[in-house]
Amino acid sequence: MKIGYVRVSTLEQNEERQKIELTEKADVEKIFTDKLSGKDTNRPGLQAMLDFVREGDTLFAAIATFERKIMLERQREGIALAKVKGKYKGRNQKQKPKNWEILAQKYKVREIATVTELSKICDCSRPTVYKWLKESGVVVKDQPEQLRK
């Protein structure tokens, strides 16, 4: 049997979204619920679930994944709102090394053979180097498709 456990911290919070996720996406057959803080394991729903579960049953362990998904959704909403208000600028971009033009030229004539080698010299990621090369007008034939845009 597939068994699920749903917990919200306060009486004001609604557990329905978690229940829908468990029943519709994970095909959970029995759900136990608590409306208590998660600071300890002394929760009636959790204890009832532990008493109910038998060998061979599956306890749906995606609650943490679900909570992470909700947290990321809220984070995206907050960032979008901050962008609208002009308060979110994103993280600072990595600065090109002072000798970037020389390094780009060396890559162009293959004195520096690969983007990986160039990224190590510049102490940055390969996608950053691809971006800098594009900005410098250097064509990179082995660039991954998703970075060509």
PyMOL commands that place a pseudoatom at each C-alpha (Angstrom):
pseudoatom trace, name=CA, resn=MET, resi=1, chain=A, elem=C, hetatm=0, pos=[0.000, 0.000, 0.000]
pseudoatom trace, name=CA, resn=LYS, resi=2, chain=A, elem=C, hetatm=0, pos=[1.190, 3.527, -0.724]
pseudoatom trace, name=CA, resn=ILE, resi=3, chain=A, elem=C, hetatm=0, pos=[0.985, 5.692, 2.383]
pseudoatom trace, name=CA, resn=GLY, resi=4, chain=A, elem=C, hetatm=0, pos=[1.445, 9.451, 2.669]
pseudoatom trace, name=CA, resn=TYR, resi=5, chain=A, elem=C, hetatm=0, pos=[2.047, 11.903, 5.486]
pseudoatom trace, name=CA, resn=VAL, resi=6, chain=A, elem=C, hetatm=0, pos=[1.049, 15.558, 5.309]
pseudoatom trace, name=CA, resn=ARG, resi=7, chain=A, elem=C, hetatm=0, pos=[2.060, 18.184, 7.851]
pseudoatom trace, name=CA, resn=VAL, resi=8, chain=A, elem=C, hetatm=0, pos=[1.462, 21.896, 8.118]
pseudoatom trace, name=CA, resn=SER, resi=9, chain=A, elem=C, hetatm=0, pos=[2.817, 24.012, 10.956]
pseudoatom trace, name=CA, resn=THR, resi=10, chain=A, elem=C, hetatm=0, pos=[-0.263, 25.985, 11.979]
pseudoatom trace, name=CA, resn=LEU, resi=11, chain=A, elem=C, hetatm=0, pos=[-4.034, 25.630, 12.035]
pseudoatom trace, name=CA, resn=GLU, resi=12, chain=A, elem=C, hetatm=0, pos=[-4.272, 28.515, 9.547]
pseudoatom trace, name=CA, resn=GLN, resi=13, chain=A, elem=C, hetatm=0, pos=[-2.232, 26.706, 6.907]
pseudoatom trace, name=CA, resn=ASN, resi=14, chain=A, elem=C, hetatm=0, pos=[-4.004, 24.480, 4.406]
pseudoatom trace, name=CA, resn=GLU, resi=15, chain=A, elem=C, hetatm=0, pos=[-2.779, 20.968, 3.705]
pseudoatom trace, name=CA, resn=GLU, resi=16, chain=A, elem=C, hetatm=0, pos=[-4.970, 20.412, 0.633]
pseudoatom trace, name=CA, resn=ARG, resi=17, chain=A, elem=C, hetatm=0, pos=[-2.241, 21.143, -1.901]
pseudoatom trace, name=CA, resn=GLN, resi=18, chain=A, elem=C, hetatm=0, pos=[-0.029, 18.447, -0.374]
pseudoatom trace, name=CA, resn=LYS, resi=19, chain=A, elem=C, hetatm=0, pos=[-2.921, 15.976, -0.296]
pseudoatom trace, name=CA, resn=ILE, resi=20, chain=A, elem=C, hetatm=0, pos=[-3.699, 16.599, -3.967]
pseudoatom trace, name=CA, resn=GLU, resi=21, chain=A, elem=C, hetatm=0, pos=[-0.028, 16.121, -4.869]
pseudoatom trace, name=CA, resn=LEU, resi=22, chain=A, elem=C, hetatm=0, pos=[0.070, 12.805, -2.995]
pseudoatom trace, name=CA, resn=THR, resi=23, chain=A, elem=C, hetatm=0, pos=[-3.188, 11.394, -4.359]
pseudoatom trace, name=CA, resn=GLU, resi=24, chain=A, elem=C, hetatm=0, pos=[-3.015, 12.620, -7.963]
pseudoatom trace, name=CA, resn=LYS, resi=25, chain=A, elem=C, hetatm=0, pos=[0.708, 12.402, -8.713]
pseudoatom trace, name=CA, resn=ALA, resi=26, chain=A, elem=C, hetatm=0, pos=[1.888, 9.641, -6.390]
pseudoatom trace, name=CA, resn=ASP, resi=27, chain=A, elem=C, hetatm=0, pos=[-1.266, 7.502, -6.234]
pseudoatom trace, name=CA, resn=VAL, resi=28, chain=A, elem=C, hetatm=0, pos=[-1.148, 7.403, -2.426]
pseudoatom trace, name=CA, resn=GLU, resi=29, chain=A, elem=C, hetatm=0, pos=[-3.990, 5.304, -0.985]
pseudoatom trace, name=CA, resn=LYS, resi=30, chain=A, elem=C, hetatm=0, pos=[-3.963, 6.447, 2.661]
pseudoatom trace, name=CA, resn=ILE, resi=31, chain=A, elem=C, hetatm=0, pos=[-2.895, 9.816, 4.031]
pseudoatom trace, name=CA, resn=PHE, resi=32, chain=A, elem=C, hetatm=0, pos=[-2.115, 10.780, 7.627]
pseudoatom trace, name=CA, resn=THR, resi=33, chain=A, elem=C, hetatm=0, pos=[-2.202, 14.461, 8.583]
pseudoatom trace, name=CA, resn=ASP, resi=34, chain=A, elem=C, hetatm=0, pos=[-0.865, 16.712, 11.337]
pseudoatom trace, name=CA, resn=LYS, resi=35, chain=A, elem=C, hetatm=0, pos=[-1.335, 20.427, 11.922]
pseudoatom trace, name=CA, resn=LEU, resi=36, chain=A, elem=C, hetatm=0, pos=[1.593, 20.819, 14.290]
pseudoatom trace, name=CA, resn=SER, resi=37, chain=A, elem=C, hetatm=0, pos=[5.150, 22.087, 14.277]
pseudoatom trace, name=CA, resn=GLY, resi=38, chain=A, elem=C, hetatm=0, pos=[7.726, 19.706, 12.881]
pseudoatom trace, name=CA, resn=LYS, resi=39, chain=A, elem=C, hetatm=0, pos=[10.218, 20.407, 15.676]
pseudoatom trace, name=CA, resn=ASP, resi=40, chain=A, elem=C, hetatm=0, pos=[9.700, 16.979, 17.244]
pseudoatom trace, name=CA, resn=THR, resi=41, chain=A, elem=C, hetatm=0, pos=[8.275, 13.590, 16.311]
pseudoatom trace, name=CA, resn=ASN, resi=42, chain=A, elem=C, hetatm=0, pos=[5.564, 13.579, 18.981]
pseudoatom trace, name=CA, resn=ARG, resi=43, chain=A, elem=C, hetatm=0, pos=[2.737, 14.180, 16.476]
pseudoatom trace, name=CA, resn=PRO, resi=44, chain=A, elem=C, hetatm=0, pos=[-0.495, 12.119, 16.506]
pseudoatom trace, name=CA, resn=GLY, resi=45, chain=A, elem=C, hetatm=0, pos=[-0.739, 11.743, 12.711]
pseudoatom trace, name=CA, resn=LEU, resi=46, chain=A, elem=C, hetatm=0, pos=[2.891, 10.688, 12.429]
pseudoatom trace, name=CA, resn=GLN, resi=47, chain=A, elem=C, hetatm=0, pos=[2.516, 8.182, 15.274]
pseudoatom trace, name=CA, resn=ALA, resi=48, chain=A, elem=C, hetatm=0, pos=[-0.708, 6.778, 13.730]
pseudoatom trace, name=CA, resn=MET, resi=49, chain=A, elem=C, hetatm=0, pos=[1.069, 6.407, 10.378]
pseudoatom trace, name=CA, resn=LEU, resi=50, chain=A, elem=C, hetatm=0, pos=[4.032, 4.636, 11.971]
pseudoatom trace, name=CA, resn=ASP, resi=51, chain=A, elem=C, hetatm=0, pos=[1.619, 2.276, 13.782]
pseudoatom trace, name=CA, resn=PHE, resi=52, chain=A, elem=C, hetatm=0, pos=[-0.303, 1.624, 10.534]
pseudoatom trace, name=CA, resn=VAL, resi=53, chain=A, elem=C, hetatm=0, pos=[2.585, 1.002, 8.122]
pseudoatom trace, name=CA, resn=ARG, resi=54, chain=A, elem=C, hetatm=0, pos=[3.545, -2.622, 7.489]
pseudoatom trace, name=CA, resn=GLU, resi=55, chain=A, elem=C, hetatm=0, pos=[6.462, -4.332, 5.796]
pseudoatom trace, name=CA, resn=GLY, resi=56, chain=A, elem=C, hetatm=0, pos=[6.045, -3.992, 2.031]
pseudoatom trace, name=CA, resn=ASP, resi=57, chain=A, elem=C, hetatm=0, pos=[4.170, -0.694, 2.239]
pseudoatom trace, name=CA, resn=THR, resi=58, chain=A, elem=C, hetatm=0, pos=[5.603, 2.362, 0.488]
pseudoatom trace, name=CA, resn=LEU, resi=59, chain=A, elem=C, hetatm=0, pos=[5.849, 5.584, 2.444]
pseudoatom trace, name=CA, resn=PHE, resi=60, chain=A, elem=C, hetatm=0, pos=[5.862, 8.507, -0.150]
pseudoatom trace, name=CA, resn=ALA, resi=61, chain=A, elem=C, hetatm=0, pos=[9.128, 10.288, 0.558]
pseudoatom trace, name=CA, resn=ALA, resi=62, chain=A, elem=C, hetatm=0, pos=[8.662, 13.231, -1.812]
pseudoatom trace, name=CA, resn=ILE, resi=63, chain=A, elem=C, hetatm=0, pos=[7.322, 15.577, 0.844]
pseudoatom trace, name=CA, resn=ALA, resi=64, chain=A, elem=C, hetatm=0, pos=[10.704, 17.254, 1.088]
pseudoatom trace, name=CA, resn=THR, resi=65, chain=A, elem=C, hetatm=0, pos=[10.774, 17.483, -2.713]
pseudoatom trace, name=CA, resn=PHE, resi=66, chain=A, elem=C, hetatm=0, pos=[7.291, 18.974, -2.696]
pseudoatom trace, name=CA, resn=GLU, resi=67, chain=A, elem=C, hetatm=0, pos=[8.221, 21.498, -0.009]
pseudoatom trace, name=CA, resn=ARG, resi=68, chain=A, elem=C, hetatm=0, pos=[11.360, 22.407, -1.975]
pseudoatom trace, name=CA, resn=LYS, resi=69, chain=A, elem=C, hetatm=0, pos=[9.248, 22.890, -5.107]
pseudoatom trace, name=CA, resn=ILE, resi=70, chain=A, elem=C, hetatm=0, pos=[6.889, 25.217, -3.228]
pseudoatom trace, name=CA, resn=MET, resi=71, chain=A, elem=C, hetatm=0, pos=[9.818, 27.143, -1.718]
pseudoatom trace, name=CA, resn=LEU, resi=72, chain=A, elem=C, hetatm=0, pos=[11.392, 27.626, -5.151]
pseudoatom trace, name=CA, resn=GLU, resi=73, chain=A, elem=C, hetatm=0, pos=[8.035, 28.719, -6.575]
pseudoatom trace, name=CA, resn=ARG, resi=74, chain=A, elem=C, hetatm=0, pos=[7.687, 31.331, -3.838]
pseudoatom trace, name=CA, resn=GLN, resi=75, chain=A, elem=C, hetatm=0, pos=[11.276, 32.429, -4.429]
pseudoatom trace, name=CA, resn=ARG, resi=76, chain=A, elem=C, hetatm=0, pos=[10.604, 32.892, -8.168]
pseudoatom trace, name=CA, resn=GLU, resi=77, chain=A, elem=C, hetatm=0, pos=[7.454, 34.881, -7.378]
pseudoatom trace, name=CA, resn=GLY, resi=78, chain=A, elem=C, hetatm=0, pos=[9.410, 37.074, -4.939]
pseudoatom trace, name=CA, resn=ILE, resi=79, chain=A, elem=C, hetatm=0, pos=[12.187, 37.693, -7.468]
pseudoatom trace, name=CA, resn=ALA, resi=80, chain=A, elem=C, hetatm=0, pos=[9.659, 38.543, -10.182]
pseudoatom trace, name=CA, resn=LEU, resi=81, chain=A, elem=C, hetatm=0, pos=[7.954, 41.022, -7.853]
pseudoatom trace, name=CA, resn=ALA, resi=82, chain=A, elem=C, hetatm=0, pos=[11.296, 42.550, -6.852]
pseudoatom trace, name=CA, resn=LYS, resi=83, chain=A, elem=C, hetatm=0, pos=[12.253, 42.907, -10.540]
pseudoatom trace, name=CA, resn=VAL, resi=84, chain=A, elem=C, hetatm=0, pos=[8.985, 44.734, -11.240]
pseudoatom trace, name=CA, resn=LYS, resi=85, chain=A, elem=C, hetatm=0, pos=[9.796, 47.106, -8.383]
pseudoatom trace, name=CA, resn=GLY, resi=86, chain=A, elem=C, hetatm=0, pos=[13.356, 47.530, -9.685]
pseudoatom trace, name=CA, resn=LYS, resi=87, chain=A, elem=C, hetatm=0, pos=[14.898, 46.092, -6.518]
pseudoatom trace, name=CA, resn=TYR, resi=88, chain=A, elem=C, hetatm=0, pos=[16.364, 42.867, -7.925]
pseudoatom trace, name=CA, resn=LYS, resi=89, chain=A, elem=C, hetatm=0, pos=[19.389, 43.071, -10.151]
pseudoatom trace, name=CA, resn=GLY, resi=90, chain=A, elem=C, hetatm=0, pos=[20.662, 39.476, -9.948]
pseudoatom trace, name=CA, resn=ARG, resi=91, chain=A, elem=C, hetatm=0, pos=[24.141, 38.521, -8.886]
pseudoatom trace, name=CA, resn=ASN, resi=92, chain=A, elem=C, hetatm=0, pos=[27.173, 40.452, -10.055]
pseudoatom trace, name=CA, resn=GLN, resi=93, chain=A, elem=C, hetatm=0, pos=[28.651, 39.144, -13.263]
pseudoatom trace, name=CA, resn=LYS, resi=94, chain=A, elem=C, hetatm=0, pos=[32.164, 37.739, -13.320]
pseudoatom trace, name=CA, resn=GLN, resi=95, chain=A, elem=C, hetatm=0, pos=[34.610, 40.284, -14.708]
pseudoatom trace, name=CA, resn=LYS, resi=96, chain=A, elem=C, hetatm=0, pos=[36.803, 39.416, -17.666]
pseudoatom trace, name=CA, resn=PRO, resi=97, chain=A, elem=C, hetatm=0, pos=[40.498, 39.200, -16.861]
pseudoatom trace, name=CA, resn=LYS, resi=98, chain=A, elem=C, hetatm=0, pos=[42.492, 42.315, -17.723]
pseudoatom trace, name=CA, resn=ASN, resi=99, chain=A, elem=C, hetatm=0, pos=[44.305, 40.374, -20.451]
pseudoatom trace, name=CA, resn=TRP, resi=100, chain=A, elem=C, hetatm=0, pos=[41.085, 38.952, -21.939]
pseudoatom trace, name=CA, resn=GLU, resi=101, chain=A, elem=C, hetatm=0, pos=[41.697, 40.217, -25.486]
pseudoatom trace, name=CA, resn=ILE, resi=102, chain=A, elem=C, hetatm=0, pos=[45.105, 38.524, -25.531]
pseudoatom trace, name=CA, resn=LEU, resi=103, chain=A, elem=C, hetatm=0, pos=[43.602, 35.286, -24.169]
pseudoatom trace, name=CA, resn=ALA, resi=104, chain=A, elem=C, hetatm=0, pos=[40.748, 35.397, -26.703]
pseudoatom trace, name=CA, resn=GLN, resi=105, chain=A, elem=C, hetatm=0, pos=[43.258, 35.885, -29.520]
pseudoatom trace, name=CA, resn=LYS, resi=106, chain=A, elem=C, hetatm=0, pos=[45.360, 32.962, -28.251]
pseudoatom trace, name=CA, resn=TYR, resi=107, chain=A, elem=C, hetatm=0, pos=[42.212, 30.809, -28.227]
pseudoatom trace, name=CA, resn=LYS, resi=108, chain=A, elem=C, hetatm=0, pos=[41.313, 31.980, -31.727]
pseudoatom trace, name=CA, resn=VAL, resi=109, chain=A, elem=C, hetatm=0, pos=[44.680, 30.834, -33.113]
pseudoatom trace, name=CA, resn=ARG, resi=110, chain=A, elem=C, hetatm=0, pos=[44.609, 27.721, -30.867]
pseudoatom trace, name=CA, resn=GLU, resi=111, chain=A, elem=C, hetatm=0, pos=[47.575, 28.613, -28.676]
pseudoatom trace, name=CA, resn=ILE, resi=112, chain=A, elem=C, hetatm=0, pos=[44.963, 27.878, -26.017]
pseudoatom trace, name=CA, resn=ALA, resi=113, chain=A, elem=C, hetatm=0, pos=[43.406, 24.696, -27.376]
pseudoatom trace, name=CA, resn=THR, resi=114, chain=A, elem=C, hetatm=0, pos=[40.061, 24.365, -25.573]
pseudoatom trace, name=CA, resn=VAL, resi=115, chain=A, elem=C, hetatm=0, pos=[37.378, 26.376, -23.839]
pseudoatom trace, name=CA, resn=THR, resi=116, chain=A, elem=C, hetatm=0, pos=[37.989, 24.218, -20.772]
pseudoatom trace, name=CA, resn=GLU, resi=117, chain=A, elem=C, hetatm=0, pos=[41.626, 25.285, -20.716]
pseudoatom trace, name=CA, resn=LEU, resi=118, chain=A, elem=C, hetatm=0, pos=[40.630, 28.928, -21.217]
pseudoatom trace, name=CA, resn=SER, resi=119, chain=A, elem=C, hetatm=0, pos=[38.052, 28.729, -18.411]
pseudoatom trace, name=CA, resn=LYS, resi=120, chain=A, elem=C, hetatm=0, pos=[40.725, 27.391, -16.039]
pseudoatom trace, name=CA, resn=ILE, resi=121, chain=A, elem=C, hetatm=0, pos=[43.057, 30.246, -16.957]
pseudoatom trace, name=CA, resn=CYS, resi=122, chain=A, elem=C, hetatm=0, pos=[40.236, 32.771, -16.397]
pseudoatom trace, name=CA, resn=ASP, resi=123, chain=A, elem=C, hetatm=0, pos=[39.032, 31.003, -13.215]
pseudoatom trace, name=CA, resn=CYS, resi=124, chain=A, elem=C, hetatm=0, pos=[35.423, 30.903, -14.378]
pseudoatom trace, name=CA, resn=SER, resi=125, chain=A, elem=C, hetatm=0, pos=[32.881, 28.517, -15.863]
pseudoatom trace, name=CA, resn=ARG, resi=126, chain=A, elem=C, hetatm=0, pos=[32.840, 27.370, -19.480]
pseudoatom trace, name=CA, resn=PRO, resi=127, chain=A, elem=C, hetatm=0, pos=[29.444, 29.023, -20.155]
pseudoatom trace, name=CA, resn=THR, resi=128, chain=A, elem=C, hetatm=0, pos=[30.958, 32.335, -19.020]
pseudoatom trace, name=CA, resn=VAL, resi=129, chain=A, elem=C, hetatm=0, pos=[33.894, 31.875, -21.402]
pseudoatom trace, name=CA, resn=TYR, resi=130, chain=A, elem=C, hetatm=0, pos=[31.498, 31.017, -24.251]
pseudoatom trace, name=CA, resn=LYS, resi=131, chain=A, elem=C, hetatm=0, pos=[29.607, 34.243, -23.497]
pseudoatom trace, name=CA, resn=TRP, resi=132, chain=A, elem=C, hetatm=0, pos=[32.800, 36.321, -23.453]
pseudoatom trace, name=CA, resn=LEU, resi=133, chain=A, elem=C, hetatm=0, pos=[34.022, 34.749, -26.697]
pseudoatom trace, name=CA, resn=LYS, resi=134, chain=A, elem=C, hetatm=0, pos=[30.712, 35.534, -28.371]
pseudoatom trace, name=CA, resn=GLU, resi=135, chain=A, elem=C, hetatm=0, pos=[30.921, 39.145, -27.126]
pseudoatom trace, name=CA, resn=SER, resi=136, chain=A, elem=C, hetatm=0, pos=[34.456, 39.325, -28.564]
pseudoatom trace, name=CA, resn=GLY, resi=137, chain=A, elem=C, hetatm=0, pos=[33.276, 38.033, -31.938]
pseudoatom trace, name=CA, resn=VAL, resi=138, chain=A, elem=C, hetatm=0, pos=[35.124, 34.726, -31.680]
pseudoatom trace, name=CA, resn=VAL, resi=139, chain=A, elem=C, hetatm=0, pos=[33.215, 31.874, -33.311]
pseudoatom trace, name=CA, resn=VAL, resi=140, chain=A, elem=C, hetatm=0, pos=[33.213, 28.667, -31.270]
pseudoatom trace, name=CA, resn=LYS, resi=141, chain=A, elem=C, hetatm=0, pos=[32.270, 25.623, -33.310]
pseudoatom trace, name=CA, resn=ASP, resi=142, chain=A, elem=C, hetatm=0, pos=[32.143, 23.107, -30.450]
pseudoatom trace, name=CA, resn=GLN, resi=143, chain=A, elem=C, hetatm=0, pos=[29.877, 25.281, -28.287]
pseudoatom trace, name=CA, resn=PRO, resi=144, chain=A, elem=C, hetatm=0, pos=[26.886, 23.404, -26.786]
pseudoatom trace, name=CA, resn=GLU, resi=145, chain=A, elem=C, hetatm=0, pos=[23.567, 24.196, -28.481]
pseudoatom trace, name=CA, resn=GLN, resi=146, chain=A, elem=C, hetatm=0, pos=[21.924, 25.673, -25.371]
pseudoatom trace, name=CA, resn=LEU, resi=147, chain=A, elem=C, hetatm=0, pos=[24.745, 28.251, -25.045]
pseudoatom trace, name=CA, resn=ARG, resi=148, chain=A, elem=C, hetatm=0, pos=[24.558, 29.493, -28.650]
pseudoatom trace, name=CA, resn=LYS, resi=149, chain=A, elem=C, hetatm=0, pos=[21.490, 31.670, -28.098]
for i in range(1, 149): cmd.bond("trace and resi %d" % i, "trace and resi %d" % (i + 1))
show_as sticks, trace
zoom trace
